[in-house]
Amino acid sequence: MPVPRASRVAIIGNVQAAPSFRDLTLAAFAERLASSEPVPGGGSASAVAAALAASLVAMVATLTQGRPKYAEHAPLCEAVAPKASALADELLDLADADAQAYAACAFALKLPRESFEDKESRDRQIRESAQVAAEVPLRCVERCLDALQLGEVLSGRSNKNASSDLRVASLLLEAAADGAAANVLVNLPLIGTNDWTVATEARVAELMQTVAGVARDIRAVVARGEPRPPLADLPEWLGA
């Protein structure tokens, strides 16, 4: 089961808060990635890449709105644009959360054994911080799939001049999901084998299979360059 919220707050609270990555320039973020500091790392980079991709999906929807040629897809674009933007915002938050969770896990691993009378207490902190460090990138994989699904319904139903942007989004999201998935799996051995780790490993495999399929579908539609008919009804997951 997931680590309770109170425990997650306590775990991350062991690490000094850093400025949000969203407040950095791209150059400053890239400089931090290139530094010898352990965070930000691949998990945060994956989340940021996914945020950029979700923003591209929002852009394609926005560029389609108000164009008479695509009027039949107006309801779809009106639903997709804000959802894609919200995903981009959430993914930027996950970039921060990933760095904090990783730093907390690293902190727990460095706790000196001699400072703990109860070895189980130290081991428990490691397991709990590792689980948080796995939960955050798992959410990133899920959000990547959400953004891909938005891109898929848009493909062939949006401004053709921006179709290549959907292809770029699909590539970024697939890569970001793969990177985040790797960060989930690398933390599972620190937790040990239990119901949660077994279920999480299976969940990651299922998500990545779906991610690959949806990303491939987007690129196939873009490559064909043929319009698709409007959706008769918007999917329930679009909130319509």
ChimeraX commands (.cxc) that place a marker at each C-alpha (Angstrom):
marker #1 position 0.00,0.00,0.00 radius 0.5
marker #1 position 1.19,3.61,-0.57 radius 0.5
marker #1 position 3.10,5.34,2.20 radius 0.5
marker #1 position 0.61,7.48,4.20 radius 0.5
marker #1 position 0.66,11.18,3.40 radius 0.5
marker #1 position 1.92,12.11,6.88 radius 0.5
marker #1 position 4.88,9.77,6.44 radius 0.5
marker #1 position 5.62,11.13,2.96 radius 0.5
marker #1 position 5.68,14.68,4.33 radius 0.5
marker #1 position 8.01,13.61,7.15 radius 0.5
marker #1 position 10.33,11.79,4.77 radius 0.5
marker #1 position 10.59,14.66,2.33 radius 0.5
marker #1 position 10.84,17.06,5.26 radius 0.5
marker #1 position 14.24,15.58,6.07 radius 0.5
marker #1 position 15.56,17.28,2.94 radius 0.5
marker #1 position 16.09,21.01,2.73 radius 0.5
marker #1 position 13.58,22.54,0.34 radius 0.5
marker #1 position 15.03,23.87,-2.91 radius 0.5
marker #1 position 13.58,26.43,-5.33 radius 0.5
marker #1 position 11.03,24.96,-7.71 radius 0.5
marker #1 position 12.44,23.93,-11.07 radius 0.5
marker #1 position 9.58,25.77,-12.75 radius 0.5
marker #1 position 11.10,29.03,-11.54 radius 0.5
marker #1 position 14.46,28.38,-13.20 radius 0.5
marker #1 position 15.42,29.39,-16.72 radius 0.5
marker #1 position 16.02,26.51,-19.10 radius 0.5
marker #1 position 19.72,27.34,-19.02 radius 0.5
marker #1 position 19.79,27.24,-15.22 radius 0.5
marker #1 position 17.94,23.93,-15.12 radius 0.5
marker #1 position 20.31,22.43,-17.69 radius 0.5
marker #1 position 23.27,23.71,-15.66 radius 0.5
marker #1 position 21.93,22.00,-12.55 radius 0.5
marker #1 position 21.46,18.76,-14.46 radius 0.5
marker #1 position 25.08,18.93,-15.60 radius 0.5
marker #1 position 26.41,19.56,-12.09 radius 0.5
marker #1 position 27.81,16.98,-9.68 radius 0.5
marker #1 position 24.73,17.32,-7.45 radius 0.5
marker #1 position 22.54,14.18,-7.38 radius 0.5
marker #1 position 19.38,16.19,-8.00 radius 0.5
marker #1 position 17.88,17.08,-10.34 radius 0.5
marker #1 position 18.50,13.85,-12.20 radius 0.5
marker #1 position 16.81,11.58,-14.67 radius 0.5
marker #1 position 13.48,11.51,-12.85 radius 0.5
marker #1 position 13.11,15.29,-12.82 radius 0.5
marker #1 position 14.36,15.52,-16.40 radius 0.5
marker #1 position 11.74,12.97,-17.46 radius 0.5
marker #1 position 8.97,14.94,-15.77 radius 0.5
marker #1 position 10.11,18.21,-17.34 radius 0.5
marker #1 position 10.28,16.59,-20.80 radius 0.5
marker #1 position 6.77,15.26,-20.29 radius 0.5
marker #1 position 5.58,18.73,-19.24 radius 0.5
marker #1 position 6.97,20.18,-22.47 radius 0.5
marker #1 position 5.21,17.46,-24.44 radius 0.5
marker #1 position 1.88,18.08,-22.70 radius 0.5
marker #1 position 2.29,21.78,-23.51 radius 0.5
marker #1 position 2.75,20.86,-27.18 radius 0.5
marker #1 position -0.53,18.92,-27.08 radius 0.5
marker #1 position -2.23,21.96,-25.57 radius 0.5
marker #1 position -0.70,24.14,-28.28 radius 0.5
marker #1 position -2.01,21.92,-31.08 radius 0.5
marker #1 position -5.51,22.05,-29.60 radius 0.5
marker #1 position -5.29,25.83,-29.22 radius 0.5
marker #1 position -4.06,26.30,-32.80 radius 0.5
marker #1 position -7.07,24.34,-34.01 radius 0.5
marker #1 position -9.66,26.35,-32.08 radius 0.5
marker #1 position -11.47,29.13,-33.94 radius 0.5
marker #1 position -10.52,27.79,-37.40 radius 0.5
marker #1 position -13.56,27.27,-39.65 radius 0.5
marker #1 position -11.78,24.41,-41.42 radius 0.5
marker #1 position -11.72,22.45,-38.17 radius 0.5
marker #1 position -15.04,23.63,-36.72 radius 0.5
marker #1 position -16.33,20.07,-36.40 radius 0.5
marker #1 position -13.52,19.35,-33.94 radius 0.5
marker #1 position -14.07,22.47,-31.83 radius 0.5
marker #1 position -15.66,20.67,-28.84 radius 0.5
marker #1 position -12.75,18.22,-28.75 radius 0.5
marker #1 position -10.12,20.96,-28.81 radius 0.5
marker #1 position -11.96,23.00,-26.20 radius 0.5
marker #1 position -11.85,19.97,-23.90 radius 0.5
marker #1 position -8.26,18.93,-24.65 radius 0.5
marker #1 position -6.46,22.28,-24.35 radius 0.5
marker #1 position -7.09,22.94,-20.63 radius 0.5
marker #1 position -6.55,19.31,-19.69 radius 0.5
marker #1 position -3.21,19.19,-21.46 radius 0.5
marker #1 position -2.16,22.46,-19.81 radius 0.5
marker #1 position -3.16,21.10,-16.40 radius 0.5
marker #1 position -1.09,17.98,-17.04 radius 0.5
marker #1 position 1.92,20.13,-17.94 radius 0.5
marker #1 position 1.53,21.98,-14.65 radius 0.5
marker #1 position 1.22,18.74,-12.66 radius 0.5
marker #1 position 4.28,17.28,-14.36 radius 0.5
marker #1 position 6.37,20.31,-13.36 radius 0.5
marker #1 position 5.27,19.69,-9.77 radius 0.5
marker #1 position 6.33,16.05,-10.16 radius 0.5
marker #1 position 9.78,17.19,-11.29 radius 0.5
marker #1 position 10.20,18.91,-7.91 radius 0.5
marker #1 position 8.66,16.00,-6.02 radius 0.5
marker #1 position 10.95,13.51,-7.72 radius 0.5
marker #1 position 14.06,15.44,-6.71 radius 0.5
marker #1 position 12.84,15.74,-3.12 radius 0.5
marker #1 position 11.90,12.06,-2.92 radius 0.5
marker #1 position 15.24,10.91,-4.32 radius 0.5
marker #1 position 17.15,13.20,-1.98 radius 0.5
marker #1 position 15.17,11.87,0.99 radius 0.5
marker #1 position 15.92,8.29,-0.01 radius 0.5
marker #1 position 19.63,9.09,-0.40 radius 0.5
marker #1 position 19.53,10.74,3.04 radius 0.5
marker #1 position 18.06,7.59,4.58 radius 0.5
marker #1 position 20.65,5.37,2.92 radius 0.5
marker #1 position 23.45,7.47,4.40 radius 0.5
marker #1 position 22.16,7.27,7.97 radius 0.5
marker #1 position 24.99,5.77,10.04 radius 0.5
marker #1 position 24.08,2.38,11.47 radius 0.5
marker #1 position 25.76,3.17,14.79 radius 0.5
marker #1 position 23.32,6.06,15.38 radius 0.5
marker #1 position 20.40,3.69,15.55 radius 0.5
marker #1 position 19.91,1.37,18.49 radius 0.5
marker #1 position 17.14,-0.33,16.56 radius 0.5
marker #1 position 18.38,-1.46,13.15 radius 0.5
marker #1 position 14.77,-2.01,12.08 radius 0.5
marker #1 position 14.08,1.69,12.60 radius 0.5
marker #1 position 16.80,2.60,10.08 radius 0.5
marker #1 position 15.68,-0.09,7.65 radius 0.5
marker #1 position 12.10,1.13,7.91 radius 0.5
marker #1 position 13.14,4.67,7.00 radius 0.5
marker #1 position 14.97,3.33,3.97 radius 0.5
marker #1 position 11.97,1.25,2.85 radius 0.5
marker #1 position 9.51,4.10,3.31 radius 0.5
marker #1 position 11.68,6.70,1.56 radius 0.5
marker #1 position 12.34,4.27,-1.30 radius 0.5
marker #1 position 8.63,3.70,-1.69 radius 0.5
marker #1 position 8.02,7.43,-1.96 radius 0.5
marker #1 position 10.87,7.60,-4.48 radius 0.5
marker #1 position 9.03,4.94,-6.49 radius 0.5
marker #1 position 5.54,6.42,-6.13 radius 0.5
marker #1 position 6.48,9.80,-7.60 radius 0.5
marker #1 position 7.86,8.54,-10.95 radius 0.5
marker #1 position 4.96,6.08,-11.13 radius 0.5
marker #1 position 2.62,9.06,-11.15 radius 0.5
marker #1 position 4.80,10.57,-13.88 radius 0.5
marker #1 position 4.32,7.47,-16.05 radius 0.5
marker #1 position 0.57,7.70,-15.51 radius 0.5
marker #1 position 0.48,11.36,-16.46 radius 0.5
marker #1 position 2.55,10.64,-19.58 radius 0.5
marker #1 position -0.12,8.17,-20.66 radius 0.5
marker #1 position -2.85,10.73,-19.94 radius 0.5
marker #1 position -1.10,13.26,-22.17 radius 0.5
marker #1 position -0.57,10.67,-24.91 radius 0.5
marker #1 position -4.26,9.83,-24.88 radius 0.5
marker #1 position -5.05,13.52,-25.38 radius 0.5
marker #1 position -2.62,13.60,-28.30 radius 0.5
marker #1 position -4.15,10.48,-29.81 radius 0.5
marker #1 position -7.69,11.85,-29.94 radius 0.5
marker #1 position -6.31,15.06,-31.47 radius 0.5
marker #1 position -4.26,13.33,-34.16 radius 0.5
marker #1 position -6.03,13.62,-37.49 radius 0.5
marker #1 position -8.56,15.97,-35.89 radius 0.5
marker #1 position -6.45,19.09,-35.47 radius 0.5
marker #1 position -4.61,21.75,-37.42 radius 0.5
marker #1 position -2.62,19.81,-40.00 radius 0.5
marker #1 position 0.16,22.40,-39.94 radius 0.5
marker #1 position 0.82,21.43,-36.32 radius 0.5
marker #1 position 0.66,17.67,-36.79 radius 0.5
marker #1 position 4.43,17.32,-36.49 radius 0.5
marker #1 position 4.14,18.81,-33.01 radius 0.5
marker #1 position 1.97,15.86,-32.00 radius 0.5
marker #1 position 4.68,13.54,-33.28 radius 0.5
marker #1 position 7.28,15.38,-31.20 radius 0.5
marker #1 position 4.96,15.19,-28.18 radius 0.5
marker #1 position 4.53,11.45,-28.64 radius 0.5
marker #1 position 8.29,10.90,-28.81 radius 0.5
marker #1 position 8.95,13.03,-25.73 radius 0.5
marker #1 position 6.17,11.39,-23.73 radius 0.5
marker #1 position 7.25,7.87,-24.62 radius 0.5
marker #1 position 10.86,8.64,-23.64 radius 0.5
marker #1 position 9.77,10.43,-20.46 radius 0.5
marker #1 position 7.55,7.52,-19.45 radius 0.5
marker #1 position 10.41,5.09,-20.05 radius 0.5
marker #1 position 12.75,7.18,-17.92 radius 0.5
marker #1 position 10.23,7.51,-15.11 radius 0.5
marker #1 position 9.46,3.79,-15.24 radius 0.5
marker #1 position 13.14,3.01,-14.82 radius 0.5
marker #1 position 13.19,5.17,-11.70 radius 0.5
marker #1 position 10.23,3.26,-10.28 radius 0.5
marker #1 position 11.87,-0.11,-10.81 radius 0.5
marker #1 position 15.29,0.87,-9.49 radius 0.5
marker #1 position 13.78,1.66,-6.08 radius 0.5
marker #1 position 11.81,-1.56,-5.63 radius 0.5
marker #1 position 14.76,-3.68,-4.40 radius 0.5
marker #1 position 15.26,-1.22,-1.52 radius 0.5
marker #1 position 11.69,-1.88,-0.40 radius 0.5
marker #1 position 11.84,-5.64,-0.72 radius 0.5
marker #1 position 9.31,-8.02,-2.17 radius 0.5
marker #1 position 5.78,-7.44,-0.91 radius 0.5
marker #1 position 2.29,-7.07,-2.36 radius 0.5
marker #1 position 2.90,-3.42,-3.23 radius 0.5
marker #1 position 6.18,-3.95,-5.08 radius 0.5
marker #1 position 4.78,-6.93,-7.01 radius 0.5
marker #1 position 1.68,-4.94,-8.00 radius 0.5
marker #1 position 3.77,-1.88,-8.87 radius 0.5
marker #1 position 6.12,-3.84,-11.12 radius 0.5
marker #1 position 3.13,-5.29,-12.95 radius 0.5
marker #1 position 1.51,-1.86,-13.18 radius 0.5
marker #1 position 4.65,-0.35,-14.72 radius 0.5
marker #1 position 4.81,-3.11,-17.35 radius 0.5
marker #1 position 1.14,-2.60,-18.21 radius 0.5
marker #1 position 1.49,1.17,-18.42 radius 0.5
marker #1 position 4.56,1.02,-20.64 radius 0.5
marker #1 position 2.91,-1.39,-23.04 radius 0.5
marker #1 position -0.03,0.99,-23.36 radius 0.5
marker #1 position 2.25,4.03,-23.65 radius 0.5
marker #1 position 4.16,2.43,-26.53 radius 0.5
marker #1 position 0.95,1.52,-28.35 radius 0.5
marker #1 position -0.66,4.96,-28.05 radius 0.5
marker #1 position 2.56,6.76,-29.03 radius 0.5
marker #1 position 2.88,4.48,-32.05 radius 0.5
marker #1 position -0.74,5.19,-33.04 radius 0.5
marker #1 position -0.16,8.94,-32.93 radius 0.5
marker #1 position 2.86,8.72,-35.17 radius 0.5
marker #1 position 1.04,6.44,-37.62 radius 0.5
marker #1 position -1.86,8.91,-37.98 radius 0.5
marker #1 position 0.54,11.83,-38.40 radius 0.5
marker #1 position 2.53,9.90,-41.02 radius 0.5
marker #1 position -0.59,9.12,-43.06 radius 0.5
marker #1 position -1.59,12.76,-43.05 radius 0.5
marker #1 position -5.25,11.90,-43.52 radius 0.5
marker #1 position -8.05,13.57,-41.55 radius 0.5
marker #1 position -10.12,11.50,-39.16 radius 0.5
marker #1 position -13.86,11.92,-38.66 radius 0.5
marker #1 position -15.00,13.91,-35.63 radius 0.5
marker #1 position -15.80,11.99,-32.47 radius 0.5
marker #1 position -19.53,11.34,-32.16 radius 0.5
marker #1 position -19.23,11.77,-28.41 radius 0.5
marker #1 position -16.30,12.96,-26.35 radius 0.5
marker #1 position -14.84,10.27,-24.07 radius 0.5
marker #1 position -15.90,10.38,-20.43 radius 0.5
marker #1 position -12.29,10.79,-19.33 radius 0.5
marker #1 position -12.29,14.18,-21.08 radius 0.5
marker #1 position -14.88,15.29,-18.59 radius 0.5
marker #1 position -17.42,16.06,-21.27 radius 0.5
marker link #1:1,2 radius 0.2
marker link #1:2,3 radius 0.2
marker link #1:3,4 radius 0.2
marker link #1:4,5 radius 0.2
marker link #1:5,6 radius 0.2
marker link #1:6,7 radius 0.2
marker link #1:7,8 radius 0.2
marker link #1:8,9 radius 0.2
marker link #1:9,10 radius 0.2
marker link #1:10,11 radius 0.2
marker link #1:11,12 radius 0.2
marker link #1:12,13 radius 0.2
marker link #1:13,14 radius 0.2
marker link #1:14,15 radius 0.2
marker link #1:15,16 radius 0.2
marker link #1:16,17 radius 0.2
marker link #1:17,18 radius 0.2
marker link #1:18,19 radius 0.2
marker link #1:19,20 radius 0.2
marker link #1:20,21 radius 0.2
marker link #1:21,22 radius 0.2
marker link #1:22,23 radius 0.2
marker link #1:23,24 radius 0.2
marker link #1:24,25 radius 0.2
marker link #1:25,26 radius 0.2
marker link #1:26,27 radius 0.2
marker link #1:27,28 radius 0.2
marker link #1:28,29 radius 0.2
marker link #1:29,30 radius 0.2
marker link #1:30,31 radius 0.2
marker link #1:31,32 radius 0.2
marker link #1:32,33 radius 0.2
marker link #1:33,34 radius 0.2
marker link #1:34,35 radius 0.2
marker link #1:35,36 radius 0.2
marker link #1:36,37 radius 0.2
marker link #1:37,38 radius 0.2
marker link #1:38,39 radius 0.2
marker link #1:39,40 radius 0.2
marker link #1:40,41 radius 0.2
marker link #1:41,42 radius 0.2
marker link #1:42,43 radius 0.2
marker link #1:43,44 radius 0.2
marker link #1:44,45 radius 0.2
marker link #1:45,46 radius 0.2
marker link #1:46,47 radius 0.2
marker link #1:47,48 radius 0.2
marker link #1:48,49 radius 0.2
marker link #1:49,50 radius 0.2
marker link #1:50,51 radius 0.2
marker link #1:51,52 radius 0.2
marker link #1:52,53 radius 0.2
marker link #1:53,54 radius 0.2
marker link #1:54,55 radius 0.2
marker link #1:55,56 radius 0.2
marker link #1:56,57 radius 0.2
marker link #1:57,58 radius 0.2
marker link #1:58,59 radius 0.2
marker link #1:59,60 radius 0.2
marker link #1:60,61 radius 0.2
marker link #1:61,62 radius 0.2
marker link #1:62,63 radius 0.2
marker link #1:63,64 radius 0.2
marker link #1:64,65 radius 0.2
marker link #1:65,66 radius 0.2
marker link #1:66,67 radius 0.2
marker link #1:67,68 radius 0.2
marker link #1:68,69 radius 0.2
marker link #1:69,70 radius 0.2
marker link #1:70,71 radius 0.2
marker link #1:71,72 radius 0.2
marker link #1:72,73 radius 0.2
marker link #1:73,74 radius 0.2
marker link #1:74,75 radius 0.2
marker link #1:75,76 radius 0.2
marker link #1:76,77 radius 0.2
marker link #1:77,78 radius 0.2
marker link #1:78,79 radius 0.2
marker link #1:79,80 radius 0.2
marker link #1:80,81 radius 0.2
marker link #1:81,82 radius 0.2
marker link #1:82,83 radius 0.2
marker link #1:83,84 radius 0.2
marker link #1:84,85 radius 0.2
marker link #1:85,86 radius 0.2
marker link #1:86,87 radius 0.2
marker link #1:87,88 radius 0.2
marker link #1:88,89 radius 0.2
marker link #1:89,90 radius 0.2
marker link #1:90,91 radius 0.2
marker link #1:91,92 radius 0.2
marker link #1:92,93 radius 0.2
marker link #1:93,94 radius 0.2
marker link #1:94,95 radius 0.2
marker link #1:95,96 radius 0.2
marker link #1:96,97 radius 0.2
marker link #1:97,98 radius 0.2
marker link #1:98,99 radius 0.2
marker link #1:99,100 radius 0.2
marker link #1:100,101 radius 0.2
marker link #1:101,102 radius 0.2
marker link #1:102,103 radius 0.2
marker link #1:103,104 radius 0.2
marker link #1:104,105 radius 0.2
marker link #1:105,106 radius 0.2
marker link #1:106,107 radius 0.2
marker link #1:107,108 radius 0.2
marker link #1:108,109 radius 0.2
marker link #1:109,110 radius 0.2
marker link #1:110,111 radius 0.2
marker link #1:111,112 radius 0.2
marker link #1:112,113 radius 0.2
marker link #1:113,114 radius 0.2
marker link #1:114,115 radius 0.2
marker link #1:115,116 radius 0.2
marker link #1:116,117 radius 0.2
marker link #1:117,118 radius 0.2
marker link #1:118,119 radius 0.2
marker link #1:119,120 radius 0.2
marker link #1:120,121 radius 0.2
marker link #1:121,122 radius 0.2
marker link #1:122,123 radius 0.2
marker link #1:123,124 radius 0.2
marker link #1:124,125 radius 0.2
marker link #1:125,126 radius 0.2
marker link #1:126,127 radius 0.2
marker link #1:127,128 radius 0.2
marker link #1:128,129 radius 0.2
marker link #1:129,130 radius 0.2
marker link #1:130,131 radius 0.2
marker link #1:131,132 radius 0.2
marker link #1:132,133 radius 0.2
marker link #1:133,134 radius 0.2
marker link #1:134,135 radius 0.2
marker link #1:135,136 radius 0.2
marker link #1:136,137 radius 0.2
marker link #1:137,138 radius 0.2
marker link #1:138,139 radius 0.2
marker link #1:139,140 radius 0.2
marker link #1:140,141 radius 0.2
marker link #1:141,142 radius 0.2
marker link #1:142,143 radius 0.2
marker link #1:143,144 radius 0.2
marker link #1:144,145 radius 0.2
marker link #1:145,146 radius 0.2
marker link #1:146,147 radius 0.2
marker link #1:147,148 radius 0.2
marker link #1:148,149 radius 0.2
marker link #1:149,150 radius 0.2
marker link #1:150,151 radius 0.2
marker link #1:151,152 radius 0.2
marker link #1:152,153 radius 0.2
marker link #1:153,154 radius 0.2
marker link #1:154,155 radius 0.2
marker link #1:155,156 radius 0.2
marker link #1:156,157 radius 0.2
marker link #1:157,158 radius 0.2
marker link #1:158,159 radius 0.2
marker link #1:159,160 radius 0.2
marker link #1:160,161 radius 0.2
marker link #1:161,162 radius 0.2
marker link #1:162,163 radius 0.2
marker link #1:163,164 radius 0.2
marker link #1:164,165 radius 0.2
marker link #1:165,166 radius 0.2
marker link #1:166,167 radius 0.2
marker link #1:167,168 radius 0.2
marker link #1:168,169 radius 0.2
marker link #1:169,170 radius 0.2
marker link #1:170,171 radius 0.2
marker link #1:171,172 radius 0.2
marker link #1:172,173 radius 0.2
marker link #1:173,174 radius 0.2
marker link #1:174,175 radius 0.2
marker link #1:175,176 radius 0.2
marker link #1:176,177 radius 0.2
marker link #1:177,178 radius 0.2
marker link #1:178,179 radius 0.2
marker link #1:179,180 radius 0.2
marker link #1:180,181 radius 0.2
marker link #1:181,182 radius 0.2
marker link #1:182,183 radius 0.2
marker link #1:183,184 radius 0.2
marker link #1:184,185 radius 0.2
marker link #1:185,186 radius 0.2
marker link #1:186,187 radius 0.2
marker link #1:187,188 radius 0.2
marker link #1:188,189 radius 0.2
marker link #1:189,190 radius 0.2
marker link #1:190,191 radius 0.2
marker link #1:191,192 radius 0.2
marker link #1:192,193 radius 0.2
marker link #1:193,194 radius 0.2
marker link #1:194,195 radius 0.2
marker link #1:195,196 radius 0.2
marker link #1:196,197 radius 0.2
marker link #1:197,198 radius 0.2
marker link #1:198,199 radius 0.2
marker link #1:199,200 radius 0.2
marker link #1:200,201 radius 0.2
marker link #1:201,202 radius 0.2
marker link #1:202,203 radius 0.2
marker link #1:203,204 radius 0.2
marker link #1:204,205 radius 0.2
marker link #1:205,206 radius 0.2
marker link #1:206,207 radius 0.2
marker link #1:207,208 radius 0.2
marker link #1:208,209 radius 0.2
marker link #1:209,210 radius 0.2
marker link #1:210,211 radius 0.2
marker link #1:211,212 radius 0.2
marker link #1:212,213 radius 0.2
marker link #1:213,214 radius 0.2
marker link #1:214,215 radius 0.2
marker link #1:215,216 radius 0.2
marker link #1:216,217 radius 0.2
marker link #1:217,218 radius 0.2
marker link #1:218,219 radius 0.2
marker link #1:219,220 radius 0.2
marker link #1:220,221 radius 0.2
marker link #1:221,222 radius 0.2
marker link #1:222,223 radius 0.2
marker link #1:223,224 radius 0.2
marker link #1:224,225 radius 0.2
marker link #1:225,226 radius 0.2
marker link #1:226,227 radius 0.2
marker link #1:227,228 radius 0.2
marker link #1:228,229 radius 0.2
marker link #1:229,230 radius 0.2
marker link #1:230,231 radius 0.2
marker link #1:231,232 radius 0.2
marker link #1:232,233 radius 0.2
marker link #1:233,234 radius 0.2
marker link #1:234,235 radius 0.2
marker link #1:235,236 radius 0.2
marker link #1:236,237 radius 0.2
marker link #1:237,238 radius 0.2
marker link #1:238,239 radius 0.2
marker link #1:239,240 radius 0.2
view
